[in-house]
Amino acid sequence: MRKKDRKNEIAYAVLLAVILFMALYIFLPNLFVEPLAELTLPELSTAGFTEVNLSVEIQDNYGTVFLGNDCYVVSADVERSQAVSIQDGIDGKVGPRPNTHDLFNDLLENLDVKIMMIKITHVEDNAYRSNFILRQGNIILNFDARPSDAIAIAARTEYLVPIYFNETLLKEVGTKIC
């Protein structure tokens, strides 16, 4: 009987260790998983970028998106429908039928994908280029996107999505306001 008692004690100790490990993992995950902010993934780095604020103006035939910080602002003309979509997202408006940006945001929400940030990286062929960075669980997704589309989708989230602009580019193409 002594041998059987010893086996039971070992089994209980192993089970207790597993339960303790699981509890620590659930309640203190940072002990086991490096926080995203400390990851060195290039997609998540904001070195060389500055966070910018967003505003939109809608004219008769086009719209203008303004992105800027305290000292520089960049204005970009976009299709009127893009500007309206961005403004609707900011205002929390959804029309009687969802548009493409509403649909994409609903898809992200249903798949439990969070928008981490938008990074406007460079100009190519007279068009701004951006990275649309998403997270699903512990998977980071990085997509090339038109900045106006990325902003229109991000404006629909229930949380604030930061927009980062390449600092060098902002100073090159932006208007100095300070």
C-alpha positions as CSV (number, residue, x, y, z in Angstrom):
1,M,0.0,0.0,0.0
2,R,2.9,2.4,0.6
3,K,3.9,2.3,-3.0
4,K,0.3,3.2,-4.1
5,D,0.2,6.1,-1.6
6,R,3.5,7.4,-2.9
7,K,2.1,7.3,-6.5
8,N,-1.0,9.2,-5.5
9,E,1.1,11.8,-3.7
10,I,3.1,12.4,-6.8
11,A,0.0,12.6,-9.0
12,Y,-1.6,15.1,-6.7
13,A,1.7,17.2,-6.6
14,V,1.8,17.2,-10.4
15,L,-1.9,18.1,-10.7
16,L,-1.4,20.9,-8.1
17,A,1.6,22.3,-10.0
18,V,-0.4,22.3,-13.3
19,I,-3.3,24.1,-11.7
20,L,-1.0,26.6,-10.1
21,F,0.8,27.3,-13.4
22,M,-2.6,27.7,-15.2
23,A,-3.8,30.1,-12.6
24,L,-0.7,32.2,-12.8
25,Y,-0.9,32.2,-16.6
26,I,-4.5,33.3,-16.5
27,F,-4.2,35.9,-13.8
28,L,-0.7,37.1,-14.4
29,P,0.0,36.6,-18.1
30,N,2.8,39.1,-18.2
31,L,5.0,36.7,-16.2
32,F,4.9,34.4,-19.2
33,V,4.1,36.5,-22.3
34,E,6.2,39.6,-23.2
35,P,4.0,42.6,-23.4
36,L,3.3,43.8,-27.0
37,A,4.8,47.2,-26.3
38,E,8.2,45.6,-25.6
39,L,8.3,43.5,-28.7
40,T,10.9,44.4,-31.2
41,L,8.8,43.7,-34.3
42,P,9.4,46.4,-36.9
43,E,5.6,46.6,-37.5
44,L,5.1,47.8,-34.0
45,S,8.0,50.2,-33.7
46,T,7.0,53.9,-33.8
47,A,10.7,55.0,-33.9
48,G,10.9,57.7,-36.5
49,F,7.1,58.3,-36.4
50,T,5.0,60.9,-34.7
51,E,1.4,60.5,-33.6
52,V,-1.0,62.9,-35.5
53,N,-4.5,64.1,-35.1
54,L,-7.2,63.8,-37.7
55,S,-9.7,66.2,-39.0
56,V,-11.8,66.3,-42.2
57,E,-13.4,68.9,-44.4
58,I,-16.0,68.1,-47.0
59,Q,-16.5,70.3,-50.0
60,D,-18.9,69.9,-52.9
61,N,-16.9,67.6,-55.1
62,Y,-14.1,66.4,-52.9
63,G,-12.9,66.1,-49.3
64,T,-9.7,67.1,-47.5
65,V,-8.1,65.0,-44.7
66,F,-5.8,66.9,-42.3
67,L,-3.2,65.0,-40.3
68,G,-0.9,66.9,-38.0
69,N,0.8,67.3,-34.7
70,D,1.6,70.5,-32.8
71,C,3.9,71.9,-35.4
72,Y,3.1,70.4,-38.8
73,V,0.0,69.5,-40.7
74,V,-0.5,67.6,-44.0
75,S,-3.6,68.0,-46.0
76,A,-4.6,65.4,-48.6
77,D,-7.5,65.7,-51.0
78,V,-9.6,62.5,-51.3
79,E,-12.8,61.5,-53.0
80,R,-15.8,63.1,-51.4
81,S,-17.2,59.7,-50.5
82,Q,-14.0,58.8,-48.6
83,A,-14.2,62.1,-46.6
84,V,-17.9,61.5,-45.9
85,S,-17.1,57.9,-44.8
86,I,-14.3,59.1,-42.4
87,Q,-16.5,61.8,-41.0
88,D,-19.4,59.3,-40.5
89,G,-17.0,57.0,-38.7
90,I,-15.9,59.8,-36.4
91,D,-19.5,60.8,-35.8
92,G,-20.6,57.2,-35.2
93,K,-23.1,57.3,-38.1
94,V,-24.2,54.3,-40.0
95,G,-26.5,54.7,-42.9
96,P,-29.5,52.6,-43.7
97,R,-27.2,50.2,-45.6
98,P,-23.6,49.7,-44.4
99,N,-20.8,50.9,-46.7
100,T,-17.6,49.0,-47.3
101,H,-15.8,50.5,-44.3
102,D,-18.7,49.6,-42.0
103,L,-18.7,46.1,-43.4
104,F,-15.0,45.7,-42.9
105,N,-15.2,47.0,-39.3
106,D,-18.0,44.5,-38.6
107,L,-15.9,41.7,-40.0
108,L,-12.9,42.7,-37.8
109,E,-15.1,42.9,-34.7
110,N,-16.7,39.4,-35.4
111,L,-13.3,37.9,-35.9
112,D,-12.0,39.6,-32.7
113,V,-9.3,41.5,-34.6
114,K,-8.2,44.8,-33.1
115,I,-6.7,47.7,-35.1
116,M,-3.5,48.6,-33.3
117,M,-2.3,51.5,-35.4
118,I,-2.0,53.1,-38.8
119,K,1.4,54.2,-40.0
120,I,1.8,56.5,-42.9
121,T,5.2,55.6,-44.2
122,H,6.0,57.2,-47.5
123,V,4.9,58.7,-50.8
124,E,5.0,56.7,-54.0
125,D,3.7,57.7,-57.3
126,N,2.2,60.9,-55.7
127,A,0.1,58.8,-53.3
128,Y,0.6,58.3,-49.6
129,R,1.3,54.8,-48.5
130,S,0.4,53.3,-45.1
131,N,0.5,50.2,-43.0
132,F,-2.7,49.0,-41.4
133,I,-1.6,47.0,-38.3
134,L,-4.0,44.6,-36.7
135,R,-3.8,42.1,-33.9
136,Q,-5.7,38.9,-33.5
137,G,-4.8,37.2,-30.2
138,N,-1.0,37.1,-30.3
139,I,-0.8,37.3,-34.1
140,I,0.3,40.7,-35.6
141,L,-1.1,41.4,-39.1
142,N,0.4,44.2,-41.3
143,F,-1.4,45.3,-44.5
144,D,-0.6,47.8,-47.1
145,A,-3.6,50.1,-47.3
146,R,-4.7,53.5,-48.7
147,P,-4.5,55.8,-45.7
148,S,-8.0,57.1,-46.3
149,D,-9.4,53.5,-46.2
150,A,-7.5,52.6,-43.1
151,I,-8.6,55.8,-41.3
152,A,-12.2,55.3,-42.4
153,I,-12.2,51.8,-40.9
154,A,-10.4,52.8,-37.7
155,A,-12.7,55.7,-37.2
156,R,-15.5,53.2,-36.7
157,T,-13.9,51.4,-33.7
158,E,-15.1,51.9,-30.2
159,Y,-11.6,52.7,-29.1
160,L,-9.1,55.3,-30.2
161,V,-6.7,54.0,-32.9
162,P,-3.4,56.0,-33.1
163,I,-2.3,57.3,-36.5
164,Y,1.5,57.7,-36.9
165,F,3.1,59.7,-39.6
166,N,6.8,59.3,-40.7
167,E,8.5,62.3,-39.0
168,T,10.8,63.1,-41.9
169,L,7.9,62.9,-44.4
170,L,5.7,65.1,-42.2
171,K,8.4,67.8,-42.1
172,E,9.0,67.5,-45.9
173,V,5.4,67.6,-47.1
174,G,3.6,69.3,-44.1
175,T,2.9,72.9,-43.5
176,K,4.7,74.3,-40.5
177,I,2.1,75.8,-38.1
178,C,4.1,76.6,-35.0
